[in-house]
Amino acid sequence: MLGHFAQLTGAADVDTWLNSLVEMTARFTGCPLTQLYLLDATHTRLTRTSQWLDGTLQQEPASMPSDYDGEQLLQYCLSQNRMLSLAPLDTSLHQTGFLPSSVEAWRSLLCLPLQDAQGHAIGVLVAANTANHEFSGMAESLSDLGRFVMGQMQLLQRLRGAVRPTPIETPVSRPCARDYGLIGDSPRMRAVYGLIGKVLHNPVSVLLTGETGTGKELVARAIHDCGARRSQAFIVQNCAALPEHLLESELFGYRKGAFTGAERDHEGLFDAANGGTLFLDEIGDMPLTLQAKLLRVLQEGEVRPLGSTRTHRVDVRIVAATHQDLHKRVEEGRFREDLYYRLSIFPIELPPLRERDQDILRLARHFADNACRFLKRDTVRWSDAALEQLAGYGFPGNVRELKGLVERAVLLCESGELLPMHFNLRKLDDELDSTMNLRERLDRVERNLLVDCLRKNGGNQSQAARELGLPRRTLLYRMERLKISPAEI
């Protein structure tokens, strides 16, 4: 190891240091496989920068999205900032898709977090062996070695005045959780997925906006479940559900004797969510006095329970949501301007369902299948007329309204086929529908039907054309005219 350090004294590029780290780890541990994974500057992508396998250095970068949910061992090591040593390694119990295939099964594994000067995990050093191998005696030395190399890497980056470029992304063989557990392939939802990926492993507050029923709580839970705090609590509080004094005691807790009836100490939701995520729904309805206390939690990370003279620190990620225009409420003096700017560091606007035309029928089928499973009955079929009716509806209540309509229709359905008569759709006279001419309305209905038929047939255009009673050439023409891309199917 000293010899390697002597050779590195003149190295002036980052790759040489990183490659030497995996080689030295392999020689020090006697393992045939060592890997190095690094987070990018925004913590939104984990990339394997180098790999040492059977005495050969491999530099084919492979990256995975920010949730890397399918690689739970790497995720645990990064999110907990703790070493993970498994010997023997049970591949039937642990997910090891990040390890290359081997003639002999991998029997032992070490995942060691690499830290920056502040002690934050910025990467993972992996060592694996086909024999049972005990790593506990080597972990401390490897950790020191990794810290030294990470320090050199950051020093070289500062001297060059630029951050190390992100390697070219290579698709992983086994993708992570698709769309963070959400449903939808429309461009608007794809934009939402991109924003979620940017904020998963960053501790900033998130403000979710959008109309009622667009799924703000689902997005908040996705941010928690796919992020670094997934092993801690996720707590929900609707700020409009309680009067001011009760909401204050629920959020901040209280001490015995703080008020009449306070017979014992009570832990608040900030303490209950310590290390995890607190989702504050309908934040726009929070009273002004509580907004000032919430601002202090966001700025200082400190909480003072009712009846106490002391504050204590908490580590809570705040995800807030509202369907109101907070900027307008600030102008009206009903929402604190400083809190608004503190919460809106990273806003995510959820689109209404009427702007996600191609997602409507997919969501409807999903809700129908779930309702059938809950009722323990056979899956219902969909009539073309029912699908057409849903595709042309505006859904002022968004996804929540669609879910209720479909569940009610499944309950009413006795023949095993959903018909228009099973759906109680309101007649809408909103601004959006009034601005659409007949051709635009017909195109929207036709587009949804074509996308749904193609998805049902697994993207097979010939089968879809036969089912629709169209020549394949006509189907291709309609797809091109309605701008239906293969990515939507």
C-alpha positions in Angstrom: 0.0 0.0 0.0 2.9 2.4 0.8 4.3 1.6 -2.7 1.0 2.6 -4.3 1.0 5.8 -2.4 4.6 6.5 -3.5 3.5 6.0 -7.2 0.5 8.3 -6.7 2.5 11.3 -5.4 2.8 12.7 -8.9 -0.8 11.9 -10.0 -2.7 15.0 -11.0 -5.9 13.6 -12.3 -8.9 12.3 -10.4 -9.4 9.1 -12.4 -5.9 7.9 -11.4 -6.7 8.3 -7.7 -10.1 6.6 -8.0 -8.7 3.6 -10.0 -5.9 3.2 -7.5 -8.4 3.1 -4.7 -10.2 0.0 -6.1 -6.9 -1.7 -6.9 -5.5 -1.1 -3.5 -8.7 -2.3 -1.9 -8.5 -5.5 -3.9 -4.9 -6.2 -3.0 -5.5 -5.3 0.7 -8.6 -7.4 1.1 -7.6 -10.2 -1.2 -11.0 -10.0 -3.0 -11.4 -10.6 -6.7 -14.0 -7.9 -7.0 -13.9 -4.3 -5.8 -16.2 -1.4 -7.0 -16.4 2.3 -6.4 -19.7 4.2 -6.5 -20.0 8.0 -6.3 -22.9 10.4 -5.9 -23.0 13.3 -8.2 -22.9 16.9 -6.9 -26.7 17.1 -6.7 -27.0 13.7 -5.1 -29.5 12.7 -7.8 -27.5 9.9 -9.4 -25.2 7.1 -8.2 -22.5 6.1 -10.7 -20.1 3.2 -10.6 -16.9 5.0 -11.7 -14.5 2.0 -11.6 -14.3 -1.7 -11.0 -11.5 -4.2 -10.3 -12.4 -7.7 -11.3 -10.0 -10.7 -11.3 -6.9 -8.5 -11.6 -8.3 -6.3 -14.3 -9.4 -2.6 -14.1 -12.7 -1.9 -15.8 -13.8 1.7 -16.4 -17.2 1.4 -18.0 -19.4 3.8 -16.0 -22.8 2.5 -15.0 -25.3 4.8 -13.4 -28.6 4.4 -11.7 -31.4 6.9 -10.9 -31.5 8.7 -7.6 -33.8 6.3 -5.8 -31.6 3.2 -6.7 -34.5 1.4 -4.9 -33.6 -2.0 -6.5 -30.1 -1.9 -4.8 -31.1 -1.9 -1.1 -27.6 -2.7 0.2 -26.1 0.4 -1.5 -29.1 2.5 -0.5 -28.8 1.4 3.2 -25.1 2.1 3.2 -25.5 5.6 1.8 -28.7 6.7 3.7 -27.5 5.4 7.1 -23.8 6.3 6.5 -22.8 3.0 8.0 -20.6 0.1 7.0 -22.4 -3.1 5.9 -20.5 -6.4 6.1 -22.3 -9.7 5.1 -20.6 -13.1 5.5 -22.0 -15.4 4.4 -24.0 -13.5 1.8 -27.4 -14.9 1.0 -28.3 -13.9 -2.6 -31.8 -15.2 -2.1 -32.3 -12.8 0.7 -30.3 -9.8 -0.4 -30.5 -8.0 -3.7 -27.1 -8.1 -5.4 -27.9 -7.0 -8.9 -25.0 -4.5 -8.8 -22.5 -7.4 -8.6 -21.3 -8.9 -11.9 -22.1 -12.5 -12.7 -19.6 -15.1 -11.5 -19.0 -18.8 -12.0 -18.8 -19.1 -8.3 -21.5 -17.4 -6.2 -20.5 -14.3 -4.2 -20.2 -15.4 -0.5 -19.2 -12.3 1.3 -19.7 -8.6 0.8 -18.4 -5.3 2.3 -20.1 -2.0 1.6 -18.2 0.9 3.1 -19.5 4.5 2.9 -16.9 7.1 1.6 -17.2 10.4 3.4 -16.3 14.0 2.7 -14.6 16.4 5.2 -17.9 17.0 6.9 -18.6 13.3 7.4 -21.4 13.1 4.8 -21.6 10.0 2.6 -20.6 10.8 -1.0 -19.9 7.3 -2.3 -19.6 3.6 -1.5 -16.6 1.3 -1.7 -17.6 -2.3 -2.4 -15.5 -5.5 -1.9 -16.9 -9.0 -2.6 -15.4 -12.5 -2.4 -16.5 -16.0 -3.5 -15.3 -17.4 -0.2 -16.5 -16.5 3.3 -14.4 -13.5 4.2 -14.3 -11.5 7.4 -13.9 -7.8 6.8 -14.3 -6.3 10.3 -10.5 -6.1 10.9 -10.0 -4.2 7.6 -12.9 -1.7 7.7 -11.1 1.0 9.7 -8.0 1.0 7.4 -10.1 1.0 4.3 -12.2 3.8 5.7 -9.1 5.9 6.3 -7.8 5.1 2.8 -11.1 6.1 1.2 -11.3 9.3 3.2 -7.8 10.2 2.0 -8.6 9.5 -1.6 -11.8 11.4 -1.4 -9.9 14.4 0.1 -7.4 14.2 -2.8 -10.2 14.1 -5.3 -11.9 17.2 -3.9 -8.6 19.0 -3.6 -7.8 18.4 -7.3 -11.3 19.5 -8.2 -10.8 22.8 -6.3 -7.4 23.4 -7.9 -8.9 22.9 -11.3 -11.8 25.2 -10.4 -14.4 22.8 -11.8 -16.4 19.9 -10.6 -15.5 16.5 -12.0 -17.8 15.8 -15.0 -20.5 13.3 -14.6 -19.7 10.1 -16.6 -21.8 9.2 -19.6 -24.9 7.4 -18.3 -25.2 3.8 -19.1 -28.6 2.1 -18.6 -28.6 -0.4 -15.8 -29.7 -3.9 -16.5 -32.4 -3.9 -13.7 -34.1 -0.5 -13.3 -35.2 0.9 -10.0 -38.8 1.6 -8.9 -40.6 2.8 -11.9 -41.8 6.4 -11.7 -41.4 6.3 -7.9 -44.6 4.2 -7.5 -46.8 6.7 -9.3 -48.9 6.1 -12.4 -48.7 8.2 -15.5 -46.6 8.5 -18.7 -47.8 11.9 -19.9 -45.2 14.7 -20.5 -46.5 16.6 -17.5 -46.0 13.6 -15.2 -42.6 12.9 -16.6 -41.6 16.4 -15.7 -42.8 15.7 -12.1 -40.7 12.5 -11.9 -37.7 14.5 -13.0 -38.2 17.0 -10.2 -38.7 14.3 -7.6 -35.4 12.7 -8.6 -33.6 16.0 -8.0 -34.8 16.4 -4.5 -34.8 12.8 -3.1 -31.4 12.9 -1.4 -31.3 16.6 -0.7 -32.7 17.8 2.7 -34.4 21.0 1.3 -38.1 21.6 2.0 -40.5 20.8 -0.8 -43.8 22.7 -1.6 -46.3 20.7 -3.6 -49.0 22.7 -5.4 -51.9 21.8 -7.6 -55.6 21.4 -7.6 -57.5 19.3 -5.0 -57.3 15.6 -5.9 -54.1 15.6 -8.0 -52.2 13.3 -5.6 -50.0 15.6 -3.5 -49.8 13.2 -0.6 -48.8 10.4 -2.9 -45.9 12.5 -4.2 -44.9 13.4 -0.7 -44.8 9.7 0.3 -42.8 8.9 -2.9 -40.2 11.5 -1.9 -40.0 9.9 1.5 -40.1 6.2 0.5 -37.5 6.6 -2.3 -35.2 8.9 -0.4 -32.6 8.7 2.3 -35.1 8.9 5.1 -37.2 5.9 4.0 -36.3 3.9 7.1 -37.7 6.6 9.4 -41.2 7.9 10.1 -43.5 9.5 7.6 -46.1 11.6 9.4 -49.1 13.4 7.9 -50.9 16.4 9.4 -53.7 18.4 7.7 -53.3 22.0 8.9 -57.0 22.7 8.2 -58.3 19.8 10.3 -57.7 21.2 13.8 -58.3 24.6 15.5 -55.2 26.7 16.2 -54.5 25.7 19.8 -54.9 22.0 19.1 -52.8 22.2 16.0 -50.0 23.9 17.9 -50.0 21.2 20.6 -50.0 18.5 18.0 -47.1 19.9 16.1 -44.9 21.1 18.9 -46.0 18.9 21.9 -46.5 20.2 25.4 -45.2 19.7 28.9 -47.2 18.6 31.9 -49.2 21.5 33.3 -48.9 23.7 30.2 -52.7 24.1 30.2 -55.8 22.6 31.8 -55.9 18.9 31.1 -52.2 18.6 30.3 -51.6 15.8 32.8 -48.4 14.4 31.2 -45.8 15.3 28.7 -46.9 14.9 25.1 -44.5 14.4 22.2 -45.3 16.6 19.2 -45.3 15.6 15.6 -41.9 17.2 14.9 -40.4 15.0 17.6 -42.2 11.9 16.3 -40.9 12.6 12.8 -37.4 13.2 13.9 -35.0 11.8 11.3 -37.9 11.3 8.9 -40.5 13.4 7.0 -43.4 15.5 8.2 -46.0 16.2 5.5 -48.1 19.4 6.2 -51.1 19.3 4.0 -53.2 22.4 3.4 -50.3 24.6 4.7 -52.1 27.7 3.3 -54.7 27.3 6.1 -52.2 27.4 9.0 -52.8 30.3 11.4 -50.3 33.2 11.2 -49.1 32.7 14.8 -48.2 29.1 14.0 -46.5 30.1 10.8 -43.9 32.1 12.8 -43.1 29.0 14.9 -42.9 26.8 11.8 -40.5 29.3 10.3 -38.1 28.9 13.3 -38.2 25.2 12.9 -37.2 25.5 9.2 -34.5 28.1 9.9 -32.9 26.8 13.1 -34.2 23.2 13.3 -35.4 23.9 16.9 -38.7 23.1 18.6 -40.0 24.4 21.9 -43.0 22.5 23.3 -45.8 24.4 25.0 -45.1 25.0 28.6 -41.3 24.6 28.2 -38.6 27.2 28.5 -36.1 25.2 26.5 -35.7 24.4 22.9 -34.3 21.2 21.4 -33.1 20.4 18.0 -34.9 18.1 15.5 -33.9 16.7 12.1 -37.1 16.7 10.1 -37.7 17.2 6.5 -40.8 19.3 5.7 -42.9 18.6 2.7 -45.8 21.0 2.5 -48.8 21.0 0.2 -51.6 23.4 -0.8 -54.2 23.9 -3.5 -54.3 27.6 -2.9 -52.3 30.4 -4.5 -49.8 31.2 -1.6 -48.4 34.2 -3.4 -51.9 35.7 -3.5 -52.4 34.9 0.2 -49.1 36.7 0.9 -50.4 39.8 -0.9 -53.6 39.6 1.2 -51.6 39.4 4.4 -52.9 35.9 5.2 -49.6 34.1 4.8 -46.1 35.1 6.0 -43.9 36.2 3.1 -40.7 34.9 4.8 -42.3 31.5 5.3 -43.5 31.4 1.7 -40.0 31.9 0.4 -38.6 29.4 2.8 -41.1 26.7 1.8 -40.9 27.4 -1.9 -37.2 26.7 -2.3 -38.2 23.6 -4.3 -41.8 23.8 -5.6 -43.4 21.0 -7.6 -46.7 21.7 -9.3 -48.9 18.6 -10.0 -50.9 18.8 -13.2 -54.7 18.4 -13.2 -56.0 15.2 -14.7 -57.5 17.1 -17.7 -53.9 17.9 -18.8 -52.9 14.2 -18.6 -55.3 12.8 -21.2 -53.2 9.7 -22.0 -53.1 8.8 -18.3 -56.9 8.7 -17.7 -57.7 5.3 -19.1 -54.6 3.7 -17.5 -55.6 5.1 -14.1 -59.2 4.0 -14.6 -58.0 0.4 -15.3 -55.7 0.5 -12.2 -58.5 1.6 -9.9 -60.9 -0.9 -11.3 -58.5 -3.8 -10.8 -57.8 -2.7 -7.2 -61.5 -2.4 -6.5 -62.1 -5.9 -7.8 -59.3 -7.3 -5.7 -60.7 -5.6 -2.6 -64.2 -7.0 -3.3 -62.7 -10.4 -4.1 -64.4 -10.6 -7.5 -63.3 -11.3 -11.0 -61.7 -8.5 -13.0 -64.3 -6.5 -14.9 -64.2 -5.7 -18.6 -64.4 -2.3 -20.1 -66.8 -1.4 -22.9 -65.6 0.9 -25.6 -68.5 3.3 -24.8 -67.4 3.5 -21.2 -63.8 4.2 -22.1 -64.9 6.9 -24.6 -67.1 8.5 -22.0 -64.3 8.7 -19.5 -61.8 9.9 -22.1 -64.0 12.9 -22.9 -64.7 14.0 -19.4 -63.0 16.9 -17.7 -62.6 15.6 -14.2 -62.8 18.7 -12.0 -62.1 16.5 -9.0 -59.0 15.1 -10.7 -57.6 11.7 -9.8 -59.6 11.5 -6.6 -62.8 11.9 -8.6 -61.8 9.3 -11.1 -61.0 6.8 -8.3 -64.4 7.4 -6.7 -66.3 7.1 -10.0 -64.5 3.8 -11.0 -65.0 2.2 -7.6 -68.7 3.1 -7.6 -69.0 1.7 -11.2 -67.4 -1.6 -10.1 -70.0 -1.9 -7.3 -72.9 -1.2 -9.7 -71.6 -3.6 -12.3 -73.3 -6.9 -12.2 -72.6 -8.2 -15.8 -68.9 -8.1 -15.5 -68.6 -5.3 -18.1 -68.4 -1.6 -17.2 -70.9 0.4 -19.2 -71.6 4.1 -19.5 -74.7 3.7 -17.3 -72.4 2.8 -14.4 -70.7 6.2 -14.4 -72.4 9.2 -12.9 -70.6 11.9 -14.7 -71.5 15.6 -14.1 -72.1 17.8 -17.1 -69.3 20.4 -17.1 -69.4 23.9 -18.3 -65.9 25.0 -17.5 -63.6 27.4 -19.3 -61.4 24.6 -20.7 -64.2 22.7 -22.4 -65.8 25.8 -23.8 -62.6 26.8 -25.6 -62.3 23.4 -27.3 -63.9 23.1 -30.7 -65.5 19.9 -32.0 -62.4 18.7 -33.8 -60.2 19.1 -30.7 -62.6 17.2 -28.5 -62.8 14.3 -31.1 -59.1 14.2 -31.4 -58.7 13.9 -27.6 -61.2 11.0 -27.4 -59.6 9.2 -30.4 -56.1 9.7 -29.0 -57.0 8.2 -25.7 -58.7 5.2 -27.3 -55.7 4.5 -29.6 -53.2 4.7 -26.7 -55.3 2.4 -24.5 -55.8 -0.2 -27.3 -52.0 -0.2 -28.0 -51.2 -0.6 -24.4 -53.7 -3.5 -24.0 -52.0 -5.3 -26.9 -48.5 -4.7 -25.6 -47.6 -2.2 -28.3 -48.4 -4.6 -31.1 -49.7 -2.3 -33.8 -51.1 -5.1 -36.0 -53.1 -6.6 -33.2 -54.3 -3.2 -32.2 -55.3 -2.4 -35.8 -57.3 -5.6 -36.0 -59.1 -4.9 -32.8 -60.0 -1.4 -33.9 -61.1 -2.6 -37.3 -58.5 -0.5 -39.1 -55.8 -1.2 -41.7 -52.4 -1.1 -40.0 -51.3 1.7 -42.4 -54.3 3.8 -41.2 -53.4 3.2 -37.6 -49.8 4.4 -38.2 -51.2 7.5 -39.9 -53.5 8.3 -37.0 -50.7 7.7 -34.6 -48.5 10.2 -36.4 -51.2 12.8 -36.8 -52.2 12.6 -33.1 -48.5 12.5 -32.1 -48.6 9.2 -30.3 -45.0 8.2 -29.5 -43.8 4.6 -28.6 -42.7 6.0 -25.2 -46.4 6.5 -24.2 -47.3 2.8 -24.9 
